[in-house]
Amino acid sequence: MEVPFVFLLVVLRWSTAFYVPAPRTRLPPPIMAGNVEQTKDTNRETVMTFQYTADTEREQVKYGATGNGMAGPEEDEYDVVVIGSGMGGLACGAMSALYGSKTLVLESHLKMGGSAHTFSRKVGGDTYSFEVGPSIFEGLDKPSLNPLRIVIDALGEDLDTTTYDGLGFWTPQVGDEESERTFWRFPVGDPEAPSGFYRTLREHATDGELAVAEWQALRERLRDLGGSTTAVSLLNLRQDAGFLATTAGSLPYVATHPNVFADLPATFDSLNVVVDEIVTEPFLRNFIDLMCIFCGFPAKGAMTAHLLYVLERFFEKECAYAVPLGGTENIAKALYRGGKKHGMDLVLNSHVEEILVDENDRAYGVKLRNGQIVKASKSVVSNATPFDTAKLLQGKKNGGEKKDTPAVGGKKKEIAKWVDTMATLPRHGAILHLFVAIDADKVVNGKTLRDHPLWREKVEDAKTPAHLVVQSWDRSLQDSQNLCSFFVPSILDPSVCPAGKHTIHVYSSGGEPYEPWSKFERGSPEYEAYKAERAEVLWAALEKTCIPDVKERAVFHIVGSPLAHEAFLRRDRGTYGMAWAAGSAAPYSGALSWTPIKFPFPNLKTPVEALVRCGDSCFPGIGTPSAAASGVIAANTLHPLEDHIAMLENTSKKHPLYKFLDPGLFQWMYRPFVAPFTPSPEFRTPAPAEAAPEAKEDTSAPASSVV
């Protein structure tokens, strides 16, 4: 699920404004031996994470269909160089260009968008398009509190969408694991409407009135924190003293809601702490776990902040889920268009081999696979995972021999420790995918697809493209063989496939272990047999719910393994993302590591000067809107306060809902004093000319794939 986690409090950003070199939190010991073992007999009480040693020399799996990575830009000097065109990278690049920086985004893949991209297959002369990543979006159809939509509007772009009003769930009866899957919906909008959420609770909870009362009590308990979603946006944030001015517009809310200070530690604590105090009804507890799992964890392990937006925004009358017409890739294209008109360059099929660091421990550029050196006078921004970013700091020497430590000078030990920490952070497992095109008109055993009542009533006629399927409430919802989702965009967007057909993406939760897959040779009979075995639960998600004859209707299908997930999404071992469970502070979480607040994200700043991170391993976490917000925060941090405030003021005038972006008159309490110190000195100091070796011409490299 893609929801923005907006809950800014001024004290939070002050605490994380600066890089703090010495983390207090120790990483848990490596559990590689337990990565697979923990998935064999899962239960609801166990939080699953995966961990690996700092094997920074390990090469990612490569698929030819993703490009050879040999392209490069026509120029070799920029202000900002961004590695990766996921939502975070594109948002950072586009906003940096808006702020006036000469910006380059480098993408290893042939497609932009990271996890949010679309691919097509032509079969029998017909074209079928599939999503590879996120498919459940709220607030993209019009101006909203979703930070991704705000970024698109700030860039002066638009996004064609269609909408629907609820998610479908297929779950066993509580207390009866052998029962048939029961269908129910989570409708957004007024919960007291005749078909609203309270009706769902009353019809499906063991004690409907208790469930309604406890849900209302939970909303009331978190109301002050949830209300902060309209006090200030994630786009107001920056990681220097300038945040005092950019977030000053929230001061009236903070002054009138003093409870936000007392609740601040709870905001970053595990959500189950609050839930356990209030919620006892089993169906409601299960629902809360399902709404959290898209961040990687159930309530136990998820930040309380993850539920705040759901509690507030999802029950407004105009709330709706959105489907980008033509595919999720059009979100990336909107960000690209917004950056391009301000001068941003994007190069596809351009693989970064190394982040270059000079003798003063400052990132000054990158080295590409084709040998080209691209310099960055202001900053290098990595939208890669922390695991992949760590690899990029392992430079080559002596004809390709890997160094034992990063290519750095006086801060070698500190940076080496940071690299090892990033490489060994706990992570989620991989994801299994099933992409299947079906023939709705085909007669199977005397029936067309519409002759199946559950498909007709719960999916097609209900205009409900997104569904979740649970096998057992007793097993972990992180278990890839227990929870999966399916998405049928053709229900609302017929452009993605021929008439009479449907495209369906079925995918598991992010708990698939990588190790069993790594021993197979791709394409071998053993590999194909294991794919079929592990994907059977994905087929069952359709067969045992609404399409019992899905295999007979299949025009073609593709099973995406963790190896494919790694190759196509450029994520080490196909991971869903970093998995630091809420309840303890992550390493390098800034000054917050010295407070009672347990902040579960490493700082976006790094011990390497001018190297910044963004993406779903940074605050505010996993999710397309959250990743985009992290990119904007990075861009804000790289640029002067005046530019940042000008963007906020201009965007606040684009729609009445965006008035809360404007810092207002309160900004002047801080702006004169902090503006001269923004951005931080490391982003204002040009790279030493002697530090960057001259790029050597590589005549074997192909022409640049400049978009």
N, C-alpha and C positions, 0 to 999 in steps of 0.2 A: 504494500500500500504506500502510496506516495502522499505524505502529508507534511507540511512544514511545521517545525517545532519552534514556535515563536513565543518567547516568554521573557524577553530581555528585562533585566534589572541593571541599573547603572553600576551598582557595586560589583556585579559579575564582571563586567568588562574592565573595570579598574583592576580587578584582581588578575586578569589574564592579559593585560596590555603589553607586557614585556616578556622577553625570553628569559627563563630562569634555568641556568645550566645544570643544577644538581637535583635530580629527581629524588624524592623521598621513598617512593613506592618501589618495592622489589617485584620483578616479574616472577610469576609462578614458575616452578621448575619445569623444564621441557617434559611434555607428556606424549611424545611421538608414539611410544609403544601403545598408548591408550587411545590414539586417534580413532582407530578402527574398532577396538574393543568396546568403547563406550557406545557405539552405534548398534551393537548386537542385541541388546536387551534394554531398551530405553524406558524411562518412566517420567511422569510429569514433574517430579520433584528435582530432577537432575538437570542442571544447566550445562549444555555441551559447548565446548570450544575446542579448537584444534591448534596445535603448535608445532613448529619446526625449528631446527637449529639454524644458525645464521649461515646458510649455504648460499652465499651471494654469488657464487660462480655457476650455480645451476642455470641451465638454459631453458627458456620456456619452450613448450611444444609449438611447432610451426605448421600451419596449413598453407598450402600454396594459394588457396582462394582468398587469403587475407593480404596478399602482396608480399614483395620481397624487401620492402623497407628501404630501397635504394634511392628514392627521390630526395630532393633537397630544394631549398628556396633559391630564388634568383639573386637575392642579396644576402650578405653575411654579417650585417650589423643592425641590431635592433635595441630598443630600450628594454623591452620585456619579451622574454622567450618562455612560452608555456609548453610543457610536455604533456600531451594528451588532450583530446578533444571531447572528453566526457562533459557532462553538464557543468562540472566545476571549472574545467579548463576553458570551455567556450565562454562561460559567463565571465571568468577572469579576463580572458583575452578581449572580449567585446567591451567590457567596462573600462579596461585599461586604454583601449583605443578611444572610447568616448571621452576619457580624461586627457587625451592628447598624446599618449605615448605611441611610439612606433612599435607595433606589437606583432609577434609571430606565434601561431599555434602550430605545433608539429604533431601529426597523428601517424602512428605506425601502421594502422589499418587502412584499407581502401575506402572505408566509410567513416564519417564523423558521427559523434554521438555517444561513443562508449557503449555502455549497456543499453542505452536508449536508441537503438537503431533498428532498421527494418531491412529484411532481405527478401528477395523474390526468387522463385523458381518457375521456369517455363516447362510445361508438360503438355504434349499434344497440341502445341500451338497456343495454349492458354497460359496466362501469367497469374501466379498465386503469391501473395505477399504475407509475411509473418513478422510478428514482433519477437525480439530476442530477449527483452528484459522487462522493465516495468510496464504495467498495462492499466493500473488503477490510479486515476488522477482525479483530484477535486479542485475546482476553482480555476481551471484553465480556460473556461469558455468566455469569461468576461473579467473585468477588474475585480480582484479579490484580495484576500490576505495571504494567498499563496505566494511565497517569495519568487517562485519561478515566473508566475504571471506578472508580478511587479517588474521583474527584470526585463521581460519582453516589452512591457509598456514603457519602461524607462528608455529603452533603445528605440522606441517609436515603431515597433513591429506589431504584427498581429498573428493570430493562429486560428485557422479554420477548425472548428470542432462541432461535434454533436454531443448530446447529453443523455444521461439516464439517471434514475433516482434511487437505485438500490443495488446491493450486492447479494448474490445468492449463496447459501450455505447448505451443504449436504453433510449431516452429522448423525452419529448414532444417538439413540436415546440415552440420557444420563442414567447410569446404573444398569444398562442393558446393551453390552457391547456387541451382542450377536444380532441385534435388531437391524432391520432395513434402514438405509440412510433416510433420515427425515429432512425434508426441504423447508427452509425458512429464509426470510429476507431481512437484511438490515437496511431499512429505508432511511434516507437522509431527509431533512426537512423537519417540520413541526412534529415532535414526538407524540402529541396529543391528537393529531389528525386521525380520521377513521382508519387509515391504513398505515399509521405511523409506528414508531419504534415501540411505544408502550403496548400497542396491540400485539406486536411480536412477543414481547415479554409475557404478556398475559396468556397467550396461546401456547407458548412452548416452555416456559419456566415451570419448575416443580411447584413453586408458589409465586404466581404472577404478581400479586399485589406486593409481596415482599420484594421481588426483583425491582419493581418500579420504585418503591420507596428507597431501596438501597442505592439504585442508580441516581436518584435525585439527591440523596445524601452525599454521594461521592462528588457530584457536580457542585454541590454547595460547599463541600470541604475545600475544593480546589478552585472556587470561583474567582478569588482575588488574583491568583496566579494566571488562570485562564484569561481573565480580563486584560492582562498585560499584552495579549495578542493585538489589541487595538490601541495600545499606548505607544508602541514603538516597533519598528520592523527590524528583521535581521539585516536589512540593507543599510540601517543606520550604523552598524558596527564597524569598527576598525581596531587594529591592534597597536595603538599608541595613545598618547594622552589626548589626542584630538577627539576621542570618543566622548569625552566630557561635554564637548559642544554638540556633536552630532546626535547624542541621545538626550540632550537637555529637554526636548519636548515631552519626555516621559515624566518629568519631575512632578507636575500636578497630579498625575495618577499615583505615583509613589507616595506623595504627601497625603493623599486622601485614602490610601489603602496601605497603612503601615504593616499589615500582616504579611506583606510580601517579603519583608526582611526576615521574619521568623520562619517563613516557609522556604526560604532559599535553600537550606541544606536538603530539604525533602524534595526539591525540584530535581536534583541530580541523583537522589537516592533511588534504589530499586522500587519500582511502582508497587510491588507486592506488599511493601511495608504499609502503605496507605490502604490498599485494597483489603488486606487482612484485618484492618481495624474496622472496616465498614461493611464489606460485602461477604455474605455467607451463602447466598442462593447459588447453587451449582451451575445452572445455565448461564447466569450473569457472569460468574467467574470465568467460565469457558469463553464467553463472548469477549471479555476483556483481554484474555490471553490471545485470542485470534486477532484482535485489533492491534496488538503490540508486535505480533510475530514478524511483520514486514520489516521491522528494524533489526530482525535477527533473533530476538529473544521474546519469550512470553513475558508476562508481568514480572516474573522473577528474573531479573537481569536487565529489564528495560527501564530507562529513566522515567520517572514520573512525568517529566516534561513531554514525553512522547504522546501522552493521552490528552494533554491540555487542549490542543487544537480540535481534537475530535469532540471533546466535551462542550466546546463553545461553538465552533463554526458549523459542525455537521447537523446541528439542530435549528439552524436558521432557515426560514421558509424558502429562500431563494437558492439554497445549497443544491449542488448537482455534481455528479461525476461526469467527466468529459472524456471523449474519445477523439484524439487528433485525426482529422480526416486525411486519408492517404498514408497513415502510419505514424508511429512515434518519432520517426526520423525527422518529421517536419518541425518538432520542437527544436532539435539541433539546428535545422536550417534557419529557423527564425532567429536564433541567437547568432548564427553565422552572418545572416543578412544585416543584423543590427551592428555587428562589429565591422563588417566589410565597408559599410558606408562611412565609417570613421577611419578607415585605412588599415584595418586588421588584415593580415595575411594568414591563410591557412594552407598548409601543405599536407596532403595525404600520402600514404605509402612512404613516410619519412621516419625511419626508426632512429631514436636517440640511443647511442651506445654508452655515453658517458656524460656526466655533469662535470665540467671543468672547474677546478678550484686552484687559485693562485697561491703563492708562498705566504700571503697574508690571510689565508683561510677564507677567501671571498670567492663565491661562484661568479665566474665571468662569462660563461657560455656553455655550449654543449658540443659534443662531437657526434656526428651522424654516422650511420652504418656505411655510407658511401665515402667516408673520410673527410667530409666537409666540416669545417669549424664555423659555428655561428655564435657571434658574440652578443652578450646582453649587458648593456651599460648600467641598467637599473636593477634588474632582478631576473633570476631563473625561477619559474614556478612549476612545481611538479604536481600534476593531476594524477600521477600514477599512485598505486597503493603504496603504503609505507614499505612493504616487502620488496616491491620493484624499485622504489626510490633508493633503497639501500644498495641495490645492485649497481645503480648508476653512479655511485660514488666509489666504485671499485675500478680505478683506472687501469689502463694497460701500459706496459712498458716492455722494452727489449723484444720488439717484434711480436708482441701479443701476449707475453707472459703476464699473468694477473699479479697485481700487488697483494700483499698480505693485509695491508691496511689502506684506508682511503688516501687518495692523492692530496694530502693536505700538509700544512706546515706546523706552526707553533702549537696549535690546538689539537695535535694529532690524537692524543689519548682521549680527549673529551669527544671529539668527533667520531673516533672509532667506537667509543662506547655507545654513542647515539645511534650509529649505523647498526651495531649489533642488537641494540634494543628494538629498533624499528623492525629489523628482520625477524625477530623472535616474538613479536607481539602476538597474543592470542588472536585467532581468526575464526570466522565461520567456515564451514565446509563448502563444498562445491554444490552445484545445482544440476539436476537432470532435466532434460528437455525432450518433449515430443511435439513435433510439428506435423500436423496431419491435415490434408485437404480431403473433404468428403463430398460425395454426390448426394444432395438432398432429394433429388427426383428419382433416383434409382429405386426400383422396386425390389425389396429384399423380404422374402417370405411373405409376399403379398402386401407389404407396407412401404410407403414412402416415409421420409423422415418426419413429416408433419403428422403422420398417423401414430407416432409415439406421443401419448398424451403429456408426459412430463416434459419432453422437449417443447411441444407446442405451447403448453400453458406456462411453464416456468422459465423458459428461455426466449423463444421466438416472439410469442405474443406479448410477453411481459417486457420485451426489449431489455433483457438483462444479460449482457455479454460476459460479465465477470463473476466467477464462482470459486468457492473454496470447498474442498472435500477432506473430511477427517475420517480416518479408518477406525481410530480408537482414542477415547479420552484418557485411557490409562497410560498411553505411551507419550513420549515427548513430542511436542508440536514442532521441534527442530528436526525430528527424525524424517529423513527424505523418503522413507517408505511408509510414513504415516500421514503427513499433510501435503497436499498439493493443490494447485489452482489451475483453472482453465479459463481461457479468454477467447471469445468468438467475436472478433471485431466486425465480421461481415454481417452480423445481426443489425448493426447500425451504419456500417460503411460498406456498401456493395462494391465500391471501387477496388477492393483488395483481392477480388477473385471473380471468375465468370458467373453469370446468372445461373441459378440452380445449384451452386456449389457454396461451401463454407470453408474458411480456414480457421484452424483451432491451434492454439499454443497451450500445451499442458506442461507445467513445470513443478518441480518439487520444492520443498523448503530447503534452505541452505545448510543441509547437514549431511551431504553425501561425502564419504571419505575418499580421498584421492589415491591413497596407497594401492588399493586393489587394481585400480586402472593403470597405474604406472608400470606394472609388470607386463602389460600386453603390448604387442606390436599392432599399431593401427591397421585395420583391414584384415587381420588374421581371423581364422574361424573362432578362436577362443575369445577374441575381443568382441566379435559380432554376437556370439552366444551370450556373453556377459551383458552386453548392451540390451539384448532382448529380455534377459532375466530381470535386470534392474528396472527396465522401463515398463514392466508388466503392470506395476501399480499405477502408472500414468494412463495406460489404456483402461484399466479398471475404473479410474475416476470418471470416465465417460460411459463405459459399459454398464456400471452399476448405479448410474444416476439417470441420465436422460437419453443416451444413444446406445441401446443394448447391442445394436448391429454395426457399431462404428468400424470394425475391422473389415466387414464386407462392403461398407460404403467408401472406404478409403481409396482415393484416386492415387495417392502416394503418401509416404510418410518419411520423416527423418528423425532419428533419435540422436540428440545432442548429449555427448558424454562430458565428464569433467575435463577431458583432454581437449575437446572442441571448445568448451567454455573458456578454458585457459587461452587457447590459440586465438579465438575470435574476439575476446574481450580484453586480451593482454593483461590478465590478472594471474599472479603467481598461483599455480595449482588450482586455478579456476575458482578461487575463493569468492564468497558472497561479500566479504568485507571484513574489516577489523572487528573483533569481538571482545571488547573490554566491558564486562558486565557491570552495570551500575551497582553502586554500593562500596566501591573503592576507587581511589584516585589513580588515573593512568599515569605512567611515567611521562615526565616532561610536560606536565599539565599546567605549568606556569606557577605564579605565586599562590594559586588556589591550593597547591599541594601542602602549603603551610597553614591551611585554615581547616575548619570543620567541614567545609564543602568538598565533597568527593567528586571531582570533575573527571568524567570518564573518557576524555579525549586528550591526546598529545597536542602540544602547542602547534599552531601553523608556522610559527617562526622556528628556525633551526640553529644549531651552533655554527653552521656554515653561513657566514655573512652573505646576505642578498639571496639566499636560497629559502624559498617559501613553499609550503605545501597547501593544497586544497583538495577537495573531493570528499568521499563518504567516510574517510578515516579521520576527518577533522570535524570540529563542531560546525553544524549541529547534527551530523551523522548520516546514516544510510537513508536513501530516498532521493529521488530526482530533484524535488524542490530544495531539499536540504543541501545536496551537493552543489546546486547552482548558487545557493546562498553562501556557501563556503568560498566559492570562487569570487563572488562580489566582495566579501570581507577581505580577501587577499588583495584584490585590486584597490579597494579603498585604502588599505594599509600602505600600498606602494606610492600613493599620490598625495598631493597637498590637501590640507583640510578644506581650503576654499573650493577646490574642484568637487570634492565630495559633497559639501553642503549645497553647492549650485545644482548638482544632480538631484539631491533630495528635494530641494525647493521646486525645481522644474517638474519633477515627477509628481509632486503633491498637487500640482495644478491640472493634471491630466484627468482626474476623476475625483469626485467628492470623497470617495472612500479613502483616497490616498492623502488626505489632509494630515493624517497622523505622522507622515514621513517628515514633515517640515519641523525642524528643531525650534522654530519660533523665536520669540524674543529672549527666551532663557539661554539661547546659545551664547549671547553676548556676555553672560556671566563668566564664560571660560574662553571664548574664541580669541580675544586679543592676547591672552597669556599662553595658549597652547599652539596656536597656528604657526608661530615661527619654528616650532620643533617638529613639524610634520612635513614630509614623512620623516621617519627615523634616519639618522645619518647614513646608515648602510645602504639606503635606497637613493641617496643623493650623490654618493661618491662614485665617480666614474672608475671603471676597472683600469688598473695600471696597464699602460700600453705594452710594456715589456712582458706582461704576464701571459698574454694570449699569443701563441705561435701562429704564424701565418698559415692560412688554409692552403693546402696543396691541391692542385687541380687533379681530379680523378676522371680520366677520360673514359673509364669503364662505366661510370654512373649514367643512368638514363636521364632524360630531361625531367625537370621538376614537375611533379603532379600538383601544381599550384591551383587551388580551387578559385 
